[in-house]
Each structure stands twice: as structure tokens, then as C-alpha cells.
Amino acid sequence: MESQASILIVGDHNDTLYALESALAPLDRPLVRATSGDEALKQLLRGGIGLLLLDVRTPGADSLDIVRYLRGPEQTQHIPVILLTGLDPDQELTAAADDLGVADLLVKPIDPRALRTKVRYLYDAHERHRALKREISELRAARPRPSGLHDRSRPGRVPAPREIPRATSA
């Protein structure tokens, strides 16, 4: 069985990271932290991330560049992202986040109960998605191979029927 994915919390202030970890602790999900965009990218490359909480103003790699990276490889493109900001988001940030498929953009300070609700929903949806992908892979690997129905040398082609002699009327 595959291990439970972690929630990656990215921010540059230890007090903010601690507050987020404390707010999410009741969910009983694995939490990992990164204090820079570069460190976050390393964590993402290691795999096993099921949700990303990302401060917009993180040192190192730009937060939107991190999300752009996530949307590339198949293994990370479905990881839900919640962006956190200390300022009211401008129209440009909101549009960019929307274009990148960011699940939510939250303004600090964040209500811990609301954060837990959002994280629980998004994380569990991602875990269900991963479980379905595994199940599909297992079913594909276990299915019997068709015999004689299709010409395997030309996918999608059915072999021509053999000519059947016609009965002639006498």
C-alpha cells in the first residue's frame, strides 16, 4: 500500500509556519515545511505531496513559477494548491492563480477552522484521485489480452473476414 501523501507548507516566517501546522494538526495528515521556493521545489521533486499551501511572497523561486512547474509533469499536475497572502490580492495575481488552477487564494490571518475544512476537502479529493489512478493501472495490468479479435500489429484495425464461398443455385 502506498504511503499517505504529505501536506507541504511553504513560507518564510517560522511563526506563520508554526501557526499553519498547529491549525492543521487536528487533521492528522503528514505535514512537511519549506522556508523558500527552492526548498519547496526540492520537496515536490521528491514526490509524495498531496497538497501545497504556498505563501505568495516566498524567497527563492517565485510562487507562481512553482505552481507552473507543478502543472507540467503528470505526477504533480493534480496536486491542489492554496496560495496564502498577507495583502489583498490584486486582479493580476487572482487571474494568474485562476489560470494555473489554484484551488484557493486566502488572505492572512486565516481562520483555522475554515482552513482545515478546505484542506481536508482538497487533500481527500487528491487522495481519491490517486487511489483511482492506482486502481485503473492495476485493472489494466490484470485484464486478459484479447485473442484473435483484433490485429495487434495494427491497433484499432479488425482483420478482414475470410472470403466465404457463395452457394450457387443450380
C-alpha positions in Angstrom: 0.0 0.0 0.0 1.2 3.5 -0.9 2.0 5.8 2.0 -0.2 8.8 2.8 0.8 11.9 0.9 2.1 14.9 2.9 0.8 18.5 3.0 3.7 20.8 2.1 3.5 24.2 3.9 5.8 26.9 2.3 6.5 30.2 4.0 9.5 32.3 5.1 8.4 33.0 8.7 8.6 30.4 11.3 5.7 31.8 13.3 3.5 31.6 10.3 4.6 28.0 9.5 4.0 27.0 13.2 0.5 28.6 13.1 -0.4 26.7 10.0 1.0 23.4 11.3 -1.0 24.0 14.6 -4.2 24.7 12.6 -3.8 21.6 10.5 -2.6 19.2 13.3 -6.2 18.0 14.1 -6.4 16.6 10.5 -3.8 14.0 11.4 -2.2 14.2 8.0 1.6 14.2 7.5 3.0 17.8 7.3 6.3 19.0 5.9 7.6 22.5 5.6 9.8 24.5 3.4 11.1 28.0 4.0 11.9 29.0 0.4 10.6 28.4 -3.1 13.7 26.5 -3.9 13.3 24.2 -0.9 9.6 23.7 -1.9 10.7 22.6 -5.4 13.1 20.0 -3.9 10.3 18.6 -1.7 8.0 18.4 -4.7 10.6 16.6 -6.8 11.0 14.0 -4.0 7.3 13.2 -4.5 4.6 12.2 -2.0 3.0 15.7 -1.8 -0.8 15.7 -1.7 -1.5 19.4 -1.1 0.6 22.6 -1.3 0.0 25.6 1.0 2.2 28.3 -0.6 2.8 31.8 0.6 2.8 34.2 -2.3 5.8 36.0 -1.0 8.3 33.2 -0.5 12.0 33.8 -1.1 13.7 31.9 -3.9 11.6 30.5 -6.7 8.5 32.6 -7.4 5.3 31.1 -6.0 3.5 31.3 -9.4 6.5 29.7 -11.1 6.3 26.8 -8.6 2.6 26.3 -9.5 3.5 26.4 -13.2 6.1 23.7 -12.6 3.5 21.6 -10.8 1.1 21.7 -13.7 3.7 20.2 -16.1 4.5 16.6 -15.0 1.7 14.1 -14.8 2.7 13.1 -11.2 2.2 16.6 -9.9 -0.3 18.3 -12.2 -3.3 17.4 -10.0 -1.8 18.5 -6.6 -4.2 21.0 -5.2 -2.6 24.4 -4.3 -3.8 27.0 -1.8 -2.0 30.3 -2.1 -1.6 32.5 1.0 -1.1 36.2 1.0 -0.8 38.9 3.6 -2.2 41.6 1.3 -5.4 41.8 -0.6 -4.8 40.0 -3.9 -4.7 42.2 -6.9 -6.5 41.4 -10.1 -3.3 40.2 -11.8 -2.5 37.7 -9.1 -6.1 36.5 -8.9 -6.2 36.0 -12.7 -2.8 34.2 -12.8 -3.8 31.9 -9.9 -7.1 31.1 -11.6 -5.3 30.4 -15.0 -3.0 28.0 -13.1 -5.8 26.1 -11.5 -5.1 27.3 -7.9 -7.8 25.9 -5.7 -8.0 28.9 -3.4 -6.3 32.2 -2.6 -6.5 33.0 1.1 -5.7 36.3 2.9 -3.9 36.1 6.2 -4.8 36.0 9.0 -6.6 32.7 8.2 -9.4 31.2 10.2 -8.1 27.8 11.3 -11.4 26.0 11.1 -12.1 27.3 7.6 -8.5 26.3 6.6 -9.0 22.8 7.9 -12.2 22.4 6.0 -10.7 23.5 2.7 -7.5 21.5 3.2 -9.4 18.3 4.3 -11.7 18.5 1.2 -8.9 19.2 -1.3 -6.5 16.7 0.3 -9.1 13.9 0.4 -10.1 14.6 -3.2 -6.5 14.3 -4.3 -6.1 11.0 -2.3 -9.2 9.6 -4.0 -7.8 10.7 -7.4 -4.5 8.9 -6.6 -6.4 5.8 -5.5 -8.5 5.7 -8.7 -5.3 6.1 -10.8 -3.7 3.1 -9.0 -6.8 1.0 -9.4 -7.1 1.8 -13.1 -3.4 0.8 -13.6 -3.9 -2.4 -11.7 -7.0 -3.3 -13.7 -5.2 -2.6 -17.0 -2.3 -4.8 -15.9 -4.6 -7.6 -14.8 -7.0 -7.6 -17.8 -6.8 -10.6 -20.2 -5.4 -9.9 -23.6 -7.9 -10.3 -26.4 -7.3 -13.2 -28.7 -8.0 -13.1 -32.4 -10.5 -10.3 -32.3 -8.1 -7.5 -33.3 -5.0 -7.4 -35.4 -2.4 -6.4 -32.8 0.1 -5.3 -35.5 -2.3 -2.5 -36.5 -4.0 -1.1 -33.4 -7.7 -0.3 -33.9 -8.0 -2.5 -37.1 -10.1 -5.6 -37.3 -8.8 -8.2 -39.7 -10.7 -8.6 -42.9 -13.1 -11.5 -42.8 -12.2 -14.6 -44.8 -13.9 -15.0 -48.1 -16.8 -17.4 -47.7 -17.6 -19.2 -51.0 -21.1 -18.4 -52.2 -23.5 -21.1 -52.7 -24.6 -21.2 -56.3 -28.1 -22.0 -57.3 -28.4 -24.8 -59.7 
